[in-house]
C-alpha cells in the first residue's frame, strides 16, 4: 500500500471537506469521507472491502490510501465538483 505524500494529503483534505463525514453512509451509493462508490472501492481497495465492507467503515488512513491509489490512475476526476472547487481540475 503506497504511502500518502503530505502534499497530496493537503489537497485530499480540501476535497474531503466538500464530500462527507469519514463515516458517511447516506444511502446514495457513495461511502466515507471521500464518497467512494463500490466500483472505486473494489478497483483500488479490494483488500479493505474484504476486511471492513464499504469505505465508511474503514479507518481514515485507509480511506486516504485507497483514494491515493485511485488518484494515481484517475487523477482528481472521481471528485469533479469538490476537486474543481479546490482548484485541482
Order of alpha helices (4+ residues) and beta strands (2+ residues): alpha-beta-beta-alpha-alpha-alpha
